[in-house]
């Protein structure tokens, strides 16, 4: 299969204001792509736009809340109006959640689903006619949590599992139109997403993150995403932990659950301890 070239193509990246999204935008820009950068963080995408311009590239900064379907439609329209086409959509924007379900408000689950799942659906719906016209590519950034259980992250895992069901089904619909879909599943990345994770009460988590394996750098993951997009990969597992989780969860699911619980049980224990302390501080009636 011939490799895709992204020179002169238009690539829309959500969550481009920092972390992995910024690294992905820079990597495609390095290959000659024109970038449409979406994020609620207007300062972050303006900074990205300046950096790409300084390197001789083109970047359109578009402040956007992806949980708003109309805002996504407007951002896609602005992209096509500015560049004339849309060839690649990178659904990268997301948020995390770290709390046992027993102590998690239902509003937190809905918020995570709104950003991670519905945000990607909104952008894809708006971009789809243009991607079909360009015989383009959809890249959706999932996680290890998209194909395995992950303790104390029920809402996050649900949103990522939903992405797999949606985009792997959509792939079959779009194949006759020549549009490819690549799912990207990294393990832990050294970005703000886990540092900004929601706790069970909807506030930022107050205890330290527990990870499995060394966190990956955003630049290294962006390089892998770009290479996978060039080669037409359908599923991209990034990092040793992602590969181990994939195989162990399939060949020995009970063993996987035991190993995960052993390594990440601190997440659940810290959350329950915090919850008990909060309950103890409430006035008795």
Secondary structure as GFF3:
##gff-version 3
##sequence-region A 1 285
A	DSSP	beta_strand	10	14	.	.	.	ID=ss1
A	DSSP	alpha_helix	19	30	.	.	.	ID=ss2
A	DSSP	beta_strand	34	39	.	.	.	ID=ss3
A	DSSP	alpha_helix	42	54	.	.	.	ID=ss4
A	DSSP	beta_strand	59	63	.	.	.	ID=ss5
A	DSSP	alpha_helix	69	83	.	.	.	ID=ss6
A	DSSP	beta_strand	88	91	.	.	.	ID=ss7
A	DSSP	three_ten_helix	101	103	.	.	.	ID=ss8
A	DSSP	alpha_helix	106	113	.	.	.	ID=ss9
A	DSSP	pi_helix	114	118	.	.	.	ID=ss10
A	DSSP	alpha_helix	119	134	.	.	.	ID=ss11
A	DSSP	beta_strand	137	141	.	.	.	ID=ss12
A	DSSP	three_ten_helix	144	146	.	.	.	ID=ss13
A	DSSP	alpha_helix	154	174	.	.	.	ID=ss14
A	DSSP	three_ten_helix	175	177	.	.	.	ID=ss15
A	DSSP	beta_strand	180	186	.	.	.	ID=ss16
A	DSSP	alpha_helix	192	195	.	.	.	ID=ss17
A	DSSP	alpha_helix	218	231	.	.	.	ID=ss18
A	DSSP	beta_strand	235	238	.	.	.	ID=ss19
A	DSSP	alpha_helix	240	251	.	.	.	ID=ss20
A	DSSP	alpha_helix	253	281	.	.	.	ID=ss21
###
